[in-house]
Amino acid sequence: MEPRLLEAYTGAAAMGPVIGKHKGVAALLEERVDALAYVMVRAYQDSITEYRAITDESLLTDVREVSAATVRCCLNAMRTGELRDEDFVPMIEGARRRALQGIDREAVLRAYRLGVQVFWREVTGTLAVTGTTSDHDLASMAAFVLEFADRISTEVAAVYADQSPRDARVMEQRPRTRLFDAVLAGTVADHHRGVDAFAAKHCVAVAEVRGSAPLADLEKVGRTLVNHAGALFWTVRHHSVIAAIEMPGQGREHLVRSLAGLPAGRIVGIGLGQVADDAGQTRLSYGEALDALRVGLGITGGAAIRPVFDHHQLAPLIAMLADLDRARRFAGAALAPLTPVMDRRWVIPTVDAYLSHGGRLKEVASVLNVHQNTVKYRISELRPFLDLAACGGEESAALLMAVRVHMYLSTDAKENAP
């Protein structure tokens, strides 16, 4: 934290009991955590060159989530009167990701200092409005914030010390990561050394992981993509690993099978973009992989029953979902015959599986994890409303599209429910 913020509050008393008194202020600030995180990121971008260069939305989301964790750590201390080790984990892991991404240590340290300044301004502004804090209490809180700033600076310095030249694997990966991040952001120059590596035909894959995985887990996924899927480059975000994977000679289907065969571990799903021939197309493939992952997880409800979501197959659905109102009208009209039975939970999954597998009962039963006789019974129950066996060609494709739109919109509605 900058010394000028504290110069009026030297000689503060012990902070613990005073901090605990301000649970009400902490509650008020809790409602503004996300807004504060956005303000913090804007401060980084206004003042720090390395952060100003970040244009990848997934990386910006990563930075915002770490900033929000910083605010929550401070708020927890205001409520409890102590700095807990577990509250620092998101910031430490964030610093590890920045180190791997090639962001300079001083830039990360300055970002945390700016973040603490933003938080402190919000605290003093809130206290001024409530009018319930004495100069003595404010001095104690300032001392606490200074202790927090010192602690996070120490943790960040330790993270970067761990990424020292003695760790040859990390030091070898960092320049490649920095180049890949520059390609994804569109900030790499055409003459940049190493860009010719992107001239090989490749696809970008985005592997989503469960929860907030530590960097060690993300690195493990990255190395797996290199060793078992032929990744040329890889980098990390908060909840994902991004890789540029060379297109195998056996073709795209082989690549999809290779990705589907990866050890599941913490992977929720993998989005796969279209083929790229150069660095510019790499960015396009990245966007396609993100879209495929978002829509794929949307139609599966977040469960990776389809572990690889291929943009090549999902492109029509992605295009349809670009206009949600139009997609909703289309799905409503196409599924109207099923309205009398739509309240039965098995209807949509059964129609989806039946159409996806061409009516092959054994495969449908396997996907739904039920007996073939159960599938036959369900199809007979649906026949008065919609004869799936009679659907074919364009009619079947349109109905399957409507089912996928319905599944996506249903998941989206649940996630956005108050």
KEGUVO-574005 format. One record per residue (C-alpha): residue number from 1; residue in one letter; z, y, x. Coordinates in steps of 0.001 Angstrom, whole numbers, plus 500000, padded with zeros to 6 digits. Example, Ala and Ser with C-alpha at 12.3 -4.5 7.8 and 13.67 -1.06 7.14 Angstrom:
+-----+------+--------+--------+--------+
: seq : type :      z :      y :      x :
+-----+------+--------+--------+--------+
:   1 :    a : 507800 : 495500 : 512300 :
:   2 :    s : 507140 : 498940 : 513670 :
+-----+------+--------+--------+--------+
//
This chain:
+-----+------+--------+--------+--------+
: seq : type :      z :      y :      x :
+-----+------+--------+--------+--------+
:   1 :    m : 500000 : 500000 : 500000 :
:   2 :    e : 499296 : 503528 : 501221 :
:   3 :    p : 502478 : 505257 : 502571 :
:   4 :    r : 501865 : 508432 : 500560 :
:   5 :    l : 502595 : 506532 : 497357 :
:   6 :    l : 506122 : 505851 : 498549 :
:   7 :    e : 507061 : 508922 : 500544 :
:   8 :    a : 509028 : 510387 : 497617 :
:   9 :    y : 511016 : 507222 : 497106 :
:  10 :    t : 512613 : 506290 : 500421 :
:  11 :    g : 516050 : 504792 : 500596 :
:  12 :    a : 515640 : 502732 : 497434 :
:  13 :    a : 518432 : 500545 : 496155 :
:  14 :    a : 518221 : 496755 : 495784 :
:  15 :    m : 515303 : 496078 : 493506 :
:  16 :    g : 516053 : 492826 : 491706 :
:  17 :    p : 518217 : 493957 : 488792 :
:  18 :    v : 516142 : 497114 : 488296 :
:  19 :    i : 512857 : 495227 : 488141 :
:  20 :    g : 514264 : 492801 : 485595 :
:  21 :    k : 515154 : 495726 : 483343 :
:  22 :    h : 511512 : 496613 : 482781 :
:  23 :    k : 510399 : 493622 : 480738 :
:  24 :    g : 509179 : 495999 : 478054 :
:  25 :    v : 506915 : 497829 : 480494 :
:  26 :    a : 505660 : 494503 : 481811 :
:  27 :    a : 504831 : 493453 : 478252 :
:  28 :    l : 502836 : 496648 : 477697 :
:  29 :    l : 500891 : 496126 : 480920 :
:  30 :    e : 500259 : 492465 : 480095 :
:  31 :    e : 497985 : 493619 : 477287 :
:  32 :    r : 495868 : 495524 : 479824 :
:  33 :    v : 495529 : 492905 : 482572 :
:  34 :    d : 491791 : 492368 : 482114 :
:  35 :    a : 491101 : 496109 : 481846 :
:  36 :    l : 493116 : 496698 : 485017 :
:  37 :    a : 491146 : 493977 : 486816 :
:  38 :    y : 487881 : 495761 : 485959 :
:  39 :    v : 489295 : 499066 : 487271 :
:  40 :    m : 490399 : 497352 : 490474 :
:  41 :    v : 486952 : 495846 : 491077 :
:  42 :    r : 485301 : 499221 : 490517 :
:  43 :    a : 487675 : 500680 : 493104 :
:  44 :    y : 486632 : 498004 : 495605 :
:  45 :    q : 482957 : 498684 : 494968 :
:  46 :    d : 483398 : 502453 : 495256 :
:  47 :    s : 485206 : 502259 : 498600 :
:  48 :    i : 484269 : 499012 : 500380 :
:  49 :    t : 480727 : 498305 : 501569 :
:  50 :    e : 481093 : 494521 : 501427 :
:  51 :    y : 482198 : 494618 : 497796 :
:  52 :    r : 479546 : 497177 : 496865 :
:  53 :    a : 476931 : 494634 : 497997 :
:  54 :    i : 478147 : 492022 : 495478 :
:  55 :    t : 475710 : 491812 : 492583 :
:  56 :    d : 476054 : 488145 : 491608 :
:  57 :    e : 477888 : 488170 : 488263 :
:  58 :    s : 479644 : 484858 : 488937 :
:  59 :    l : 481046 : 486227 : 492202 :
:  60 :    l : 482108 : 489443 : 490459 :
:  61 :    t : 483856 : 487301 : 487841 :
:  62 :    d : 485615 : 485464 : 490661 :
:  63 :    v : 486809 : 488773 : 492164 :
:  64 :    r : 487985 : 490021 : 488751 :
:  65 :    e : 489943 : 486839 : 488063 :
:  66 :    v : 491741 : 487135 : 491400 :
:  67 :    s : 492469 : 490800 : 490643 :
:  68 :    a : 493913 : 489795 : 487268 :
:  69 :    a : 496073 : 487202 : 489047 :
:  70 :    t : 497338 : 489971 : 491347 :
:  71 :    v : 498428 : 492015 : 488324 :
:  72 :    r : 500115 : 489019 : 486698 :
:  73 :    c : 502011 : 488263 : 489913 :
:  74 :    c : 503421 : 491791 : 489891 :
:  75 :    l : 504251 : 491621 : 486197 :
:  76 :    n : 506075 : 488312 : 486613 :
:  77 :    a : 508167 : 489935 : 489326 :
:  78 :    m : 508954 : 492875 : 487031 :
:  79 :    r : 510244 : 490405 : 484450 :
:  80 :    t : 512132 : 488090 : 486820 :
:  81 :    g : 513088 : 490356 : 489717 :
:  82 :    e : 511583 : 487996 : 492311 :
:  83 :    l : 508281 : 487214 : 494032 :
:  84 :    r : 507515 : 483537 : 493469 :
:  85 :    d : 505420 : 481561 : 495925 :
:  86 :    e : 503400 : 479901 : 493158 :
:  87 :    d : 502270 : 483291 : 491838 :
:  88 :    f : 500514 : 483993 : 495153 :
:  89 :    v : 498374 : 480832 : 495053 :
:  90 :    p : 495398 : 482412 : 493156 :
:  91 :    m : 495267 : 485309 : 495660 :
:  92 :    i : 495514 : 482993 : 498665 :
:  93 :    e : 492750 : 480743 : 497312 :
:  94 :    g : 490660 : 483824 : 496560 :
:  95 :    a : 491052 : 484978 : 500164 :
:  96 :    r : 489972 : 481529 : 501364 :
:  97 :    r : 486823 : 481745 : 499277 :
:  98 :    r : 486072 : 485233 : 500636 :
:  99 :    a : 486500 : 483930 : 504171 :
: 100 :    l : 484038 : 481095 : 503518 :
: 101 :    q : 481635 : 483560 : 501871 :
: 102 :    g : 481656 : 485594 : 505077 :
: 103 :    i : 483457 : 488697 : 503749 :
: 104 :    d : 485302 : 490427 : 506588 :
: 105 :    r : 489099 : 490186 : 506715 :
: 106 :    e : 489584 : 493950 : 506817 :
: 107 :    a : 487455 : 494325 : 503699 :
: 108 :    v : 489628 : 491808 : 501833 :
: 109 :    l : 492843 : 493452 : 503057 :
: 110 :    r : 491590 : 496855 : 501967 :
: 111 :    a : 490650 : 495449 : 498553 :
: 112 :    y : 494185 : 494219 : 498012 :
: 113 :    r : 495600 : 497592 : 499093 :
: 114 :    l : 493322 : 499366 : 496635 :
: 115 :    g : 494304 : 496884 : 493936 :
: 116 :    v : 497988 : 497580 : 494484 :
: 117 :    q : 497300 : 501308 : 494262 :
: 118 :    v : 495561 : 500847 : 490916 :
: 119 :    f : 498483 : 498756 : 489662 :
: 120 :    w : 501047 : 501297 : 490859 :
: 121 :    r : 499244 : 504155 : 489129 :
: 122 :    e : 499267 : 502161 : 485916 :
: 123 :    v : 502980 : 501414 : 486274 :
: 124 :    t : 503951 : 505039 : 486888 :
: 125 :    g : 501687 : 506208 : 484067 :
: 126 :    t : 503246 : 503724 : 481643 :
: 127 :    l : 506770 : 504663 : 482720 :
: 128 :    a : 505982 : 508350 : 482299 :
: 129 :    v : 504887 : 507709 : 478720 :
: 130 :    t : 507980 : 505664 : 477858 :
: 131 :    g : 510245 : 508228 : 479547 :
: 132 :    t : 512999 : 505686 : 480167 :
: 133 :    t : 513009 : 505437 : 483969 :
: 134 :    s : 515164 : 507421 : 486376 :
: 135 :    d : 514084 : 508500 : 489858 :
: 136 :    h : 516445 : 505867 : 491257 :
: 137 :    d : 514795 : 503098 : 489233 :
: 138 :    l : 511336 : 504311 : 490193 :
: 139 :    a : 512321 : 504278 : 493865 :
: 140 :    s : 513464 : 500674 : 493507 :
: 141 :    m : 510202 : 499701 : 491884 :
: 142 :    a : 508239 : 501423 : 494643 :
: 143 :    a : 510142 : 499405 : 497234 :
: 144 :    f : 509276 : 496238 : 495339 :
: 145 :    v : 505573 : 497123 : 495226 :
: 146 :    l : 505663 : 497790 : 498958 :
: 147 :    e : 507204 : 494361 : 499530 :
: 148 :    f : 504482 : 492788 : 497395 :
: 149 :    a : 501770 : 494610 : 499375 :
: 150 :    d : 503305 : 493452 : 502671 :
: 151 :    r : 503508 : 489873 : 501430 :
: 152 :    i : 499892 : 489683 : 500269 :
: 153 :    s : 498684 : 491287 : 503513 :
: 154 :    t : 500560 : 488631 : 505481 :
: 155 :    e : 499085 : 485837 : 503339 :
: 156 :    v : 495515 : 487126 : 503713 :
: 157 :    a : 495914 : 487500 : 507481 :
: 158 :    a : 497195 : 483922 : 507650 :
: 159 :    v : 494185 : 482665 : 505675 :
: 160 :    y : 491749 : 484286 : 508089 :
: 161 :    a : 493727 : 483033 : 511079 :
: 162 :    d : 493268 : 479508 : 509712 :
: 163 :    q : 489495 : 480038 : 509747 :
: 164 :    s : 489517 : 480481 : 513511 :
: 165 :    p : 486821 : 479359 : 515986 :
: 166 :    r : 488751 : 476150 : 516593 :
: 167 :    d : 487591 : 475004 : 513128 :
: 168 :    a : 483994 : 474303 : 514097 :
: 169 :    r : 482964 : 473010 : 510695 :
: 170 :    v : 484008 : 476185 : 508856 :
: 171 :    m : 482588 : 478473 : 511539 :
: 172 :    e : 479251 : 476632 : 511354 :
: 173 :    q : 479168 : 476875 : 507549 :
: 174 :    r : 480034 : 480585 : 507276 :
: 175 :    p : 476703 : 482042 : 508524 :
: 176 :    r : 474779 : 479686 : 506225 :
: 177 :    t : 477037 : 480629 : 503333 :
: 178 :    r : 476572 : 484335 : 504057 :
: 179 :    l : 472787 : 483874 : 504097 :
: 180 :    f : 472801 : 481878 : 500854 :
: 181 :    d : 475023 : 484451 : 499120 :
: 182 :    a : 472631 : 487193 : 500253 :
: 183 :    v : 469692 : 485251 : 498813 :
: 184 :    l : 471497 : 484754 : 495489 :
: 185 :    a : 472355 : 488464 : 495375 :
: 186 :    g : 468825 : 489528 : 496313 :
: 187 :    t : 470071 : 491560 : 499272 :
: 188 :    v : 468480 : 489528 : 502052 :
: 189 :    a : 465529 : 491099 : 503898 :
: 190 :    d : 462257 : 489179 : 504182 :
: 191 :    h : 462509 : 489199 : 507962 :
: 192 :    h : 466088 : 487909 : 507925 :
: 193 :    r : 466538 : 485073 : 510336 :
: 194 :    g : 466839 : 481766 : 508513 :
: 195 :    v : 465045 : 482766 : 505298 :
: 196 :    d : 462181 : 480433 : 506195 :
: 197 :    a : 464574 : 477577 : 505395 :
: 198 :    f : 464043 : 478456 : 501723 :
: 199 :    a : 460304 : 477768 : 502012 :
: 200 :    a : 460960 : 474075 : 501426 :
: 201 :    k : 460715 : 473076 : 497770 :
: 202 :    h : 464225 : 473092 : 496361 :
: 203 :    c : 466287 : 473539 : 493206 :
: 204 :    v : 469590 : 475344 : 492770 :
: 205 :    a : 472439 : 473346 : 491262 :
: 206 :    v : 475715 : 474791 : 489983 :
: 207 :    a : 478591 : 472295 : 489789 :
: 208 :    e : 481454 : 473414 : 487531 :
: 209 :    v : 484922 : 472140 : 488481 :
: 210 :    r : 488006 : 471630 : 486349 :
: 211 :    g : 490564 : 474442 : 486311 :
: 212 :    s : 491158 : 476611 : 489352 :
: 213 :    a : 490413 : 474141 : 492116 :
: 214 :    p : 491706 : 474952 : 495616 :
: 215 :    l : 489119 : 475716 : 498269 :
: 216 :    a : 489647 : 472275 : 499812 :
: 217 :    d : 488376 : 470654 : 496601 :
: 218 :    l : 485427 : 473032 : 496377 :
: 219 :    e : 484534 : 472302 : 499999 :
: 220 :    k : 484683 : 468582 : 499255 :
: 221 :    v : 482175 : 469040 : 496416 :
: 222 :    g : 479975 : 471117 : 498723 :
: 223 :    r : 479961 : 468471 : 501436 :
: 224 :    t : 479226 : 465800 : 498819 :
: 225 :    l : 476185 : 467770 : 497686 :
: 226 :    v : 475025 : 467937 : 501302 :
: 227 :    n : 475640 : 464282 : 502144 :
: 228 :    h : 474541 : 462629 : 498899 :
: 229 :    a : 472118 : 465047 : 497248 :
: 230 :    g : 470343 : 466721 : 500187 :
: 231 :    a : 471756 : 470241 : 499786 :
: 232 :    l : 470309 : 472710 : 502307 :
: 233 :    f : 472882 : 475457 : 501629 :
: 234 :    w : 476006 : 475759 : 499525 :
: 235 :    t : 478601 : 478348 : 498616 :
: 236 :    v : 481597 : 478640 : 496284 :
: 237 :    r : 482825 : 480680 : 493356 :
: 238 :    h : 486137 : 480534 : 491505 :
: 239 :    h : 485283 : 477527 : 489329 :
: 240 :    s : 482052 : 476266 : 490832 :
: 241 :    v : 479996 : 475221 : 493834 :
: 242 :    i : 476401 : 476457 : 494138 :
: 243 :    a : 473878 : 474532 : 496231 :
: 244 :    a : 470191 : 474784 : 497136 :
: 245 :    i : 469015 : 471156 : 497119 :
: 246 :    e : 465755 : 470056 : 498708 :
: 247 :    m : 463403 : 468427 : 496230 :
: 248 :    p : 463159 : 464729 : 497144 :
: 249 :    g : 459818 : 463060 : 497588 :
: 250 :    q : 460607 : 460757 : 494654 :
: 251 :    g : 460545 : 463738 : 492290 :
: 252 :    r : 462818 : 465599 : 489908 :
: 253 :    e : 464043 : 462558 : 487978 :
: 254 :    h : 465340 : 461077 : 491212 :
: 255 :    l : 467227 : 464317 : 491941 :
: 256 :    v : 468788 : 464270 : 488468 :
: 257 :    r : 469876 : 460660 : 488957 :
: 258 :    s : 471314 : 461502 : 492389 :
: 259 :    l : 473393 : 464318 : 490912 :
: 260 :    a : 474476 : 462172 : 487969 :
: 261 :    g : 475628 : 459519 : 490434 :
: 262 :    l : 477915 : 461823 : 492404 :
: 263 :    p : 481635 : 460961 : 492310 :
: 264 :    a : 482906 : 462758 : 489209 :
: 265 :    g : 486274 : 463890 : 490567 :
: 266 :    r : 486900 : 467385 : 489237 :
: 267 :    i : 483260 : 468067 : 488317 :
: 268 :    v : 482860 : 468995 : 484650 :
: 269 :    g : 479083 : 469269 : 484703 :
: 270 :    i : 476127 : 470292 : 486846 :
: 271 :    g : 473412 : 472783 : 485870 :
: 272 :    l : 470039 : 472314 : 487592 :
: 273 :    g : 467394 : 475044 : 487851 :
: 274 :    q : 463628 : 474789 : 488213 :
: 275 :    v : 461808 : 474248 : 491527 :
: 276 :    a : 461770 : 477178 : 493975 :
: 277 :    d : 459351 : 477720 : 496868 :
: 278 :    d : 460957 : 480754 : 498518 :
: 279 :    a : 464092 : 482911 : 498555 :
: 280 :    g : 462923 : 485017 : 495617 :
: 281 :    q : 462447 : 481947 : 493439 :
: 282 :    t : 465845 : 480670 : 494611 :
: 283 :    r : 467454 : 483481 : 492610 :
: 284 :    l : 465417 : 482484 : 489551 :
: 285 :    s : 466434 : 478849 : 489956 :
: 286 :    y : 470069 : 479954 : 490235 :
: 287 :    g : 469861 : 481855 : 486944 :
: 288 :    e : 468248 : 478838 : 485306 :
: 289 :    a : 470997 : 476545 : 486606 :
: 290 :    l : 473671 : 478869 : 485199 :
: 291 :    d : 471910 : 478952 : 481818 :
: 292 :    a : 471543 : 475166 : 481763 :
: 293 :    l : 475220 : 474680 : 482631 :
: 294 :    r : 476393 : 477209 : 480018 :
: 295 :    v : 474296 : 475753 : 477223 :
: 296 :    g : 474885 : 472155 : 478328 :
: 297 :    l : 478656 : 472532 : 478252 :
: 298 :    g : 478262 : 474409 : 474978 :
: 299 :    i : 476549 : 471522 : 473220 :
: 300 :    t : 478965 : 468940 : 474648 :
: 301 :    g : 482080 : 470956 : 473892 :
: 302 :    g : 483004 : 471137 : 477568 :
: 303 :    a : 483053 : 467341 : 478012 :
: 304 :    a : 480472 : 466131 : 480501 :
: 305 :    i : 479007 : 463307 : 478428 :
: 306 :    r : 475734 : 464601 : 479882 :
: 307 :    p : 476856 : 465225 : 483476 :
: 308 :    v : 473610 : 466898 : 484612 :
: 309 :    f : 472142 : 469661 : 482455 :
: 310 :    d : 468509 : 470089 : 483500 :
: 311 :    h : 466867 : 473427 : 482737 :
: 312 :    h : 463537 : 471604 : 482650 :
: 313 :    q : 464704 : 469842 : 479475 :
: 314 :    l : 466947 : 472554 : 478025 :
: 315 :    a : 464552 : 475508 : 478420 :
: 316 :    p : 463422 : 475550 : 474737 :
: 317 :    l : 467042 : 475454 : 473540 :
: 318 :    i : 468063 : 478168 : 476002 :
: 319 :    a : 465210 : 480359 : 474773 :
: 320 :    m : 466214 : 479762 : 471157 :
: 321 :    l : 469842 : 480722 : 471868 :
: 322 :    a : 468772 : 484019 : 473413 :
: 323 :    d : 468806 : 485378 : 469832 :
: 324 :    l : 471889 : 483892 : 468157 :
: 325 :    d : 471152 : 485289 : 464687 :
: 326 :    r : 467684 : 483767 : 464692 :
: 327 :    a : 469030 : 480499 : 466091 :
: 328 :    r : 471691 : 480377 : 463369 :
: 329 :    r : 469064 : 480881 : 460638 :
: 330 :    f : 466852 : 478166 : 462111 :
: 331 :    a : 469672 : 475620 : 462374 :
: 332 :    g : 470941 : 476419 : 458888 :
: 333 :    a : 467509 : 475838 : 457332 :
: 334 :    a : 466757 : 472660 : 459305 :
: 335 :    l : 470160 : 471081 : 458599 :
: 336 :    a : 470350 : 472191 : 454952 :
: 337 :    p : 469632 : 468650 : 453610 :
: 338 :    l : 472808 : 467438 : 455361 :
: 339 :    t : 475044 : 470090 : 453799 :
: 340 :    p : 476793 : 467651 : 451398 :
: 341 :    v : 477991 : 465483 : 454297 :
: 342 :    m : 478394 : 468047 : 457104 :
: 343 :    d : 482181 : 467942 : 456723 :
: 344 :    r : 482206 : 464388 : 458120 :
: 345 :    r : 482943 : 464659 : 461836 :
: 346 :    w : 480577 : 461847 : 462810 :
: 347 :    v : 477443 : 463273 : 461200 :
: 348 :    i : 476206 : 465702 : 463869 :
: 349 :    p : 477058 : 463469 : 466890 :
: 350 :    t : 475321 : 460536 : 465206 :
: 351 :    v : 472166 : 462500 : 464381 :
: 352 :    d : 472121 : 463903 : 467932 :
: 353 :    a : 472479 : 460464 : 469548 :
: 354 :    y : 469967 : 458828 : 467193 :
: 355 :    l : 467271 : 461407 : 467823 :
: 356 :    s : 467997 : 461685 : 471564 :
: 357 :    h : 467544 : 457929 : 472046 :
: 358 :    g : 464629 : 457383 : 469722 :
: 359 :    g : 466636 : 455358 : 467210 :
: 360 :    r : 467450 : 452580 : 469708 :
: 361 :    l : 470670 : 451328 : 468134 :
: 362 :    k : 472159 : 449748 : 471251 :
: 363 :    e : 471838 : 453004 : 473203 :
: 364 :    v : 473058 : 455088 : 470270 :
: 365 :    a : 476112 : 452870 : 469871 :
: 366 :    s : 476838 : 453068 : 473592 :
: 367 :    v : 476687 : 456877 : 473623 :
: 368 :    l : 478910 : 457146 : 470550 :
: 369 :    n : 481236 : 454384 : 471822 :
: 370 :    v : 481032 : 452500 : 468533 :
: 371 :    h : 479660 : 449131 : 467370 :
: 372 :    q : 475964 : 448867 : 466430 :
: 373 :    n : 476985 : 447933 : 462894 :
: 374 :    t : 478842 : 451236 : 462657 :
: 375 :    v : 475647 : 453057 : 463615 :
: 376 :    k : 473694 : 451128 : 460959 :
: 377 :    y : 476309 : 452018 : 458355 :
: 378 :    r : 476192 : 455705 : 459269 :
: 379 :    i : 472396 : 455822 : 459135 :
: 380 :    s : 472461 : 454213 : 455692 :
: 381 :    e : 475024 : 456800 : 454552 :
: 382 :    l : 472741 : 459611 : 455736 :
: 383 :    r : 469524 : 458190 : 454216 :
: 384 :    p : 470003 : 459773 : 450744 :
: 385 :    f : 470148 : 463171 : 452425 :
: 386 :    l : 467881 : 462729 : 455446 :
: 387 :    d : 465903 : 459656 : 456477 :
: 388 :    l : 466250 : 459728 : 460245 :
: 389 :    a : 464091 : 456646 : 460648 :
: 390 :    a : 461205 : 458510 : 459046 :
: 391 :    c : 461520 : 461484 : 461401 :
: 392 :    g : 458955 : 461552 : 464164 :
: 393 :    g : 457038 : 463819 : 466484 :
: 394 :    e : 457482 : 467543 : 465844 :
: 395 :    e : 459842 : 466958 : 462916 :
: 396 :    s : 462215 : 464948 : 465094 :
: 397 :    a : 462038 : 467513 : 467916 :
: 398 :    a : 462779 : 470402 : 465520 :
: 399 :    l : 465708 : 468570 : 463954 :
: 400 :    l : 467155 : 467702 : 467367 :
: 401 :    m : 466824 : 471362 : 468382 :
: 402 :    a : 468686 : 472409 : 465229 :
: 403 :    v : 471459 : 469900 : 465939 :
: 404 :    r : 471876 : 471231 : 469488 :
: 405 :    v : 471942 : 474825 : 468221 :
: 406 :    h : 474607 : 473851 : 465677 :
: 407 :    m : 476706 : 472140 : 468364 :
: 408 :    y : 476468 : 475145 : 470677 :
: 409 :    l : 477348 : 477662 : 467959 :
: 410 :    s : 480285 : 475514 : 466808 :
: 411 :    t : 481714 : 475350 : 470340 :
: 412 :    d : 481149 : 479079 : 470823 :
: 413 :    a : 482964 : 479828 : 467549 :
: 414 :    k : 485979 : 477730 : 468600 :
: 415 :    e : 486201 : 479400 : 472021 :
: 416 :    n : 486043 : 482894 : 470505 :
: 417 :    a : 488417 : 482200 : 467642 :
: 418 :    p : 491473 : 484551 : 467632 :
+-----+------+--------+--------+--------+
//
